[in-house]
Amino acid sequence: MKLRSMTRLCGIVVFAGVVAITTTTVQEATPKAKHHRYKVVDVGTFGGPNADTLVPPPAAQILTNNGIFVGTGETEFPDPFPFACFNPDCFIREPLLWFAGSRVHLLSLRPGYSGGPISVNDFGVAVGFAENGEIDPLVGTPELKATLWKDGKVIDLGTLGGNGASANAITDDGRIFGGALNTIPDSDSEYPFFVPGATQVHAVLWKHHTIQDLGTLGGSDSVVYQANNSGQAMGVSFTDNVRPWRARWRDHCLSAMVSVTFWYQFRFLQS
């Protein structure tokens, strides 16, 4: 018994030693991998102190695989709404697009007011939200409109009859998803739905110059955050017991994606 145990032990030790020697030899023979060196680039501003993204990832698709980046840059001009500044610095913030080492100053929805893209596709078509220079009479704050930047033009995508909307995602074939206010009174539209207002906000799809209401999970409000090129979209929706659950739209149909992790995340953010 002792001899058999000793034989087994010696076999293991020798095998481990051979492996160690072999591994060392291979490592010595393999050339060392070269680390890719990154260069930090300052995208710059439009005369103001800061530049930023309106909505940080992963909620926003601000960088494509071919290197297109979208964001906003501050100007040196003060915000025309000092009682409700678009950003904490109270400077006008204007949209920008970065590609191939060049910064493109995109048009504002209305000159002299803030806005910017929060999603861009591989063709450089961007969507987001922007001020239109008007005050929402129902809440007394600047109206925010879903905005499309395409072919050097800026376009107001419209709402469901309410005073605001936000375009949050765009696919490569031009389908745009987000949230838009309707005319039904509601006090819960601002968080976590991106669209402040006094009426309901519903997840919507903009396609071929039309807007489609994608519905909710039985509650008052919903919104799409992200979408893929297959036309699937995800976001959040209130259920009939006023709880935000993660939701998924596919082929214009809504289904619940109950996720305890997701629910606790939103409950934590609301506390």
C-alpha positions in Angstrom: 0.0 0.0 0.0 2.8 2.4 0.9 4.6 1.6 -2.4 1.5 2.1 -4.5 0.9 5.5 -2.9 4.4 6.5 -3.3 4.3 5.5 -7.0 1.3 7.6 -7.6 2.8 10.6 -5.9 5.9 10.4 -7.9 4.0 10.1 -11.1 2.0 13.3 -10.3 5.2 15.2 -9.4 7.0 14.2 -12.6 4.0 15.1 -14.7 3.7 18.5 -13.1 7.3 19.1 -13.7 7.1 18.2 -17.3 4.2 20.5 -17.8 6.0 23.4 -16.1 9.1 22.9 -18.2 7.1 22.7 -21.4 5.0 25.7 -20.6 8.1 27.8 -19.8 9.7 26.7 -23.1 6.7 27.7 -25.1 6.4 31.1 -23.3 10.1 31.8 -24.0 9.6 30.9 -27.7 6.4 33.0 -28.2 7.1 36.7 -29.0 5.7 39.2 -26.5 2.4 40.7 -27.5 2.6 44.4 -28.4 0.1 46.6 -26.6 -1.9 49.0 -28.8 -1.2 52.6 -27.9 -4.2 54.9 -27.6 -4.2 58.6 -28.3 -6.4 60.9 -26.2 -8.2 63.5 -28.3 -10.0 66.6 -27.0 -13.1 66.9 -29.1 -13.4 70.6 -28.1 -16.3 72.9 -27.5 -18.1 75.8 -29.3 -16.4 78.5 -27.2 -17.7 77.4 -23.8 -15.9 75.6 -21.0 -17.3 72.1 -21.4 -18.4 69.4 -23.8 -20.4 66.3 -22.8 -23.0 63.7 -23.8 -26.6 64.4 -22.9 -27.2 60.8 -21.8 -24.3 58.6 -20.9 -23.9 55.0 -22.2 -25.3 52.4 -22.0 -28.6 54.3 -22.3 -27.3 56.1 -25.3 -25.6 54.8 -28.5 -23.1 57.7 -29.0 -20.2 55.8 -30.7 -20.5 53.6 -33.8 -18.1 50.8 -34.9 -16.8 53.1 -37.8 -15.8 55.8 -35.4 -18.7 58.3 -35.5 -19.3 60.0 -32.2 -22.0 62.4 -31.1 -22.3 64.8 -28.2 -22.7 68.4 -27.3 -20.5 71.4 -26.8 -21.1 74.5 -24.8 -21.0 78.0 -26.3 -20.0 81.2 -24.5 -23.6 82.4 -24.6 -25.8 82.2 -21.5 -28.8 80.0 -21.4 -32.0 82.0 -22.4 -33.9 80.1 -19.7 -31.9 81.0 -16.5 -34.7 79.6 -14.3 -34.4 76.2 -16.0 -31.0 75.9 -17.5 -30.3 73.1 -20.0 -27.1 72.2 -18.1 -25.6 73.2 -14.7 -23.2 75.8 -16.3 -26.1 77.7 -17.8 -24.5 78.1 -21.2 -26.2 77.2 -24.4 -25.2 73.6 -25.4 -25.2 72.8 -29.1 -25.0 69.4 -31.0 -21.8 68.1 -32.4 -20.6 65.1 -34.5 -17.1 63.8 -34.6 -15.7 61.7 -37.5 -12.3 61.1 -39.0 -10.6 63.6 -36.8 -13.1 66.4 -37.6 -15.8 68.0 -35.4 -19.0 68.9 -37.2 -21.2 71.7 -35.7 -24.7 70.4 -36.2 -27.7 72.8 -36.5 -29.8 73.6 -33.5 -33.6 73.0 -33.7 -33.9 76.7 -33.0 -30.9 79.0 -33.1 -29.9 80.3 -29.7 -31.3 77.3 -27.8 -29.8 74.1 -26.5 -30.1 70.5 -27.7 -28.1 67.5 -28.9 -28.1 63.9 -30.2 -28.1 60.9 -27.9 -27.9 58.2 -30.6 -26.3 57.8 -34.0 -26.3 55.0 -36.6 -23.5 53.8 -38.9 -24.5 56.3 -41.6 -24.1 59.3 -39.3 -27.8 60.0 -38.9 -28.4 61.2 -35.3 -31.4 61.6 -33.1 -32.0 63.2 -29.7 -33.9 66.1 -28.2 -33.7 69.9 -28.3 -35.4 73.0 -27.1 -37.7 74.7 -29.5 -37.6 78.0 -27.6 -41.1 77.6 -26.2 -42.3 77.2 -22.6 -44.6 74.3 -21.8 -47.7 76.1 -20.4 -48.6 73.0 -18.3 -45.4 72.8 -16.3 -43.7 76.2 -16.9 -40.4 74.7 -18.2 -38.8 74.7 -21.7 -40.3 72.3 -24.2 -38.0 69.5 -25.4 -38.8 68.0 -28.8 -37.6 64.8 -30.4 -35.0 65.8 -33.0 -33.5 64.2 -36.1 -30.1 65.4 -37.7 -29.8 64.1 -41.3 -28.2 65.4 -44.4 -27.3 68.7 -42.9 -30.9 69.3 -41.7 -32.5 69.3 -38.3 -36.1 68.0 -38.0 -38.7 68.1 -35.3 -40.2 64.6 -35.2 -43.4 65.5 -33.5 -45.3 64.1 -30.5 -48.5 62.2 -29.7 -50.3 65.5 -29.2 -48.4 66.6 -26.1 -45.8 69.2 -25.6 -42.6 67.2 -25.7 -40.7 64.1 -26.9 -37.3 62.5 -27.0 -35.8 60.3 -29.8 -33.5 57.8 -28.0 -32.4 55.3 -30.6 -32.1 54.9 -34.4 -31.4 51.9 -36.5 -29.3 51.8 -39.7 -32.5 51.7 -41.8 -33.8 54.8 -40.2 -36.3 53.6 -37.7 -36.4 55.9 -34.7 -37.6 55.0 -31.2 -38.2 57.0 -28.1 -41.0 58.5 -26.0 -43.6 61.2 -26.7 -46.2 63.0 -24.7 -49.9 62.6 -25.4 -52.8 64.7 -24.1 -53.9 62.6 -21.1 -53.0 64.3 -17.8 -50.3 62.5 -15.8 -47.8 63.6 -13.2 -45.2 60.7 -13.6 -43.9 61.3 -17.1 -40.5 62.8 -16.3 -38.7 59.9 -14.5 -37.5 57.5 -15.8 -38.9 58.4 -19.2 -36.7 61.3 -20.3 -39.7 63.5 -21.2 -40.8 66.1 -18.6 -44.4 67.1 -18.8 -47.9 67.0 -17.3 -49.3 64.3 -19.6 -48.6 60.7 -20.3 -45.4 59.7 -22.2 -45.6 56.6 -24.4 -43.0 54.6 -26.2 -43.1 55.5 -29.9 -41.7 54.6 -33.3 -41.1 57.2 -35.9 -41.0 55.7 -39.4 -41.7 57.2 -42.9 -42.7 60.5 -41.4 -45.3 58.9 -39.2 -45.4 58.3 -35.4 -46.7 55.1 -33.9 -47.7 54.6 -30.2 -46.1 51.4 -29.0 -48.2 51.2 -25.9 -47.5 50.3 -22.2 -47.7 47.2 -19.9 -51.0 48.5 -18.6 -49.8 51.6 -16.8 -49.7 55.2 -17.8 -46.1 55.6 -19.2 -43.4 53.9 -21.2 -40.4 54.7 -23.2 -37.8 53.0 -25.5 -34.1 53.4 -24.6 -32.4 51.1 -27.1 -33.1 49.4 -30.4 -31.2 47.0 -32.7 -31.2 46.7 -36.5 -33.8 43.9 -36.4 -36.3 46.4 -35.1 -36.3 45.1 -31.5 -36.5 47.7 -28.8 -36.1 47.8 -25.1 -37.1 50.3 -22.4 -39.3 50.6 -19.3 -43.0 50.8 -18.8 -45.4 51.2 -15.9 -47.6 48.2 -15.2 -51.2 48.5 -13.9 -49.8 48.6 -10.4 -47.5 51.6 -11.3 -44.2 49.7 -11.2 -41.5 50.2 -13.9 -40.5 46.9 -15.4 -38.1 46.3 -18.3 -40.0 45.9 -21.5 -39.3 44.7 -25.0 -41.0 45.6 -28.3 -40.8 43.2 -31.2 -42.8 43.5 -34.5 -44.7 46.4 -32.8 -45.9 44.1 -30.0 -45.0 44.7 -26.3 -44.0 41.9 -23.9 -42.9 42.1 -20.3 -39.3 41.2 -19.4 -39.6 40.8 -15.6 -36.2 41.2 -14.1 -35.6 41.5 -10.4 -32.2 43.0 -11.0 -33.6 45.6 -13.2 -36.5 46.4 -10.9 -34.2 46.8 -7.9 -32.0 49.1 -9.9 -34.8 51.5 -10.7 -36.1 51.3 -7.1 -32.7 52.2 -5.9 -32.4 55.2 -8.3 -35.8 56.5 -7.2 -34.9 56.4 -3.5 
